[in-house]
């Protein structure tokens, strides 16, 4: 690949061949380059063409909120333009196509969707397309950022352009060889055919089609009406590897001499090491090779992770203070409430709804714990980890080690989930620090307890809303969202800085306020609408969790919408019909109302709720039924929480242009299960500077006994011709629908989330040692 | 150093390691069998679920010394061979339903599913929603609906 990373200088041009037949419209042509390479290789600039073609502002009538005209994804897409490097699609001599995508795959199905794009435009079977994850490529700058549900939106045009140019080149190569017009050739399933009966496989032409010089070419892309792959429900490209246990995560990799490594951690967040009293004794324990003090703990390296757990537990350490010692749920909540920005509209003379909602700390921990392999040498370093912003990791690790960026190679591994966690490279940096200290390669794994207690959290936040109404209209709607600060230190900042001048956001907003303004909006005609953010700069390790603000902001909004409906004596759906200003939201809501049988008769204690949300250029309606009857709430489950159960759930999604409806459905299902957890069961209880949660039987992410037994997803037909984001899209409306259903089932609007947060449903593990010992009785319950 | 012998995916293996090291690490770190995943090490998340003599268990919570030379340990890598095919019917059902998202929990989910079906059959019945509610395996991506659908269809072909 190195050879192909040269910039295409002084490109020549090649005569353009007709591509797909026009369908009545003058269609744009897209530019790319044939690049000199042993087999056919096509490069395209990534960025400018990917921006949604809709102009900012203009089309929306009155006083749109910033998110309406220019959302975070647009900004990411635009930020890519001036800095973007090139991405390559190659056709190999075995007839396969390959593409190293500068994105992370963490389960969202990005690699499958990208492979579909290539298969579509190249007319190649999907199983002949190999999509791998690119190493950190500093020249791509913020183009190598997996977040904000932006991958489909930014890859849709460039990847198809590269594949279409490759197909066009194969056609022209065959046409020249057969001495026939290119327009008489057709392509299907990796084979070129001519009416004369001649045919050739891509494999047979991959070398002949290679260019000897860099040539600029243009191509027309297929129109959606010509798609045979895109829009068709398709299974994941890595499914077979997954079900046979072959899919390789970073922890499964075999890097020579990278032995298992773990860390004994302090009893408060970001604590430090004062002294270690028995390092030599621990170093002499069975299997242990090294012990080293690092910034936030003491690292041990050994033959097996089991022996590392033993060694971590045996260490005797005196700890220095952390960064939030003494902070607990109640002290943090008091600070957050004290930082709330004032509401502007006085509640005088008008009818009004005042409400305030508190959302507890939550963990974005994926099932695969944080892990990374690091091999740090005096003059270079190599890292393997699931990283959504690998360039930032590379830069930080290089700076920490005192190496040039070019001496640090960062490989992006397949991730076992992320949910925001892998925006940060904490574990990769720590692995590099340990490898540097020990002078040996390490395979660092955080224990599950480390992940919950010292890993990133979604911060506690409070959303206050005041809505005034009169004469059947909502006159004003004010929301003040206040949060412990959310860290964007993963590098989003560079991107915003780079594009700040082009944002239609007035004033001198801070970074978080900018992100808030770009992601939040009200879909209702509620008169004077303001939504503002303030943050409390407490030094927790925070980050996004399957969206930054929307699940909390939208849950609060929709609960108040239901309150307004009730005050005006209107059904929640009828009320939304009256005030919705977004036609796509209206359409998904009506679909949900029909499919989900809104208003059907249910027993007392069981109720429906609806939640709407538009973001990422997509629109979703969630409709759920929740059972809050005592016999359900109190159903017994060993070592788990039960509580109210969402018995039926429906998610209707308008994703603009669904790339892979099956993958989209999966994202909506996952979003619903996250919403069940966030609304009802899962939170961190902060106490004296650290969360009490230490295992999955403490942090109650949705389990089989809480998942909706009846969960359906309806994917709407294409609406906009552009794919929306999907990964985070389903969480907010589903969270809101569950909260609204709970309020209607119980007659009480919930104001603290998750609903069971006040009850500590487990016995916490000790804070020291930081990792609990594994049980020994695993055979007694073999079944 | 103590020596431990058992049958792993149909083949006899011997490994030298201290008695108390949990089987999960013997499989992953010493034998290179990485299908069983670490998700907690506490017998909670069930990501490492494998079979011992056909029954589901969590290798993270069993010292290797408790495994007898005659014990047959089956991990996801050896599941298909137990039915003499390329894929076990449950794996095929997982493909048909496109269950996986990130895939990290799925080896454990499949091993649990197979044992669960066998357990119910031994009692002369098929799985019900109440049985599904008892499955403890975490899927942090939230694919539970497809897991249920796949178990139902996979069971039909077992």
Interface residues (C-beta under 8 A of the other chain):
Chain A: X106 X107 X108 X109 X235 X236 X238 X239 X240 X241 X242 X243 X244 X245 X246 X247 X248 X249 X251 X252 X254 X260 X286 X287 X303 X304 X305 X306 X307 X309 X310 X365 X366 X367 X368 X369 X414 X415 X416 X417 X419 X445 X447 X448 X637 X639 X640 X662 X666 X669 X670 X671 X672 X673 X674 X695 X696 X697 X701 X702 X703 X704 X705 X707 X708 X709 X711 X771 X772 X774 X775 X776 X777 X778 X779 X781 X782 X783
Chain B: X17 X18 X20 X21 X22 X23 X24 X25 X26 X28 X29 X30 X32 X34 X35 X36 X37 X38 X39 X40 X41 X42 X43 X44 X45 X47 X52 X55 X56 X57 X58 X59 X60 X61 X62 X63 X66 X75 X76 X77 X80 X87 X91 X94 X95 X98 X100 X101 X102 X103 X104 X105 X106 X107 X110 X115 X119 X129 X132 X133 X134 X135 X136 X137 X138 X139 X140 X141 X142 X143 X144 X145 X146 X147 X148
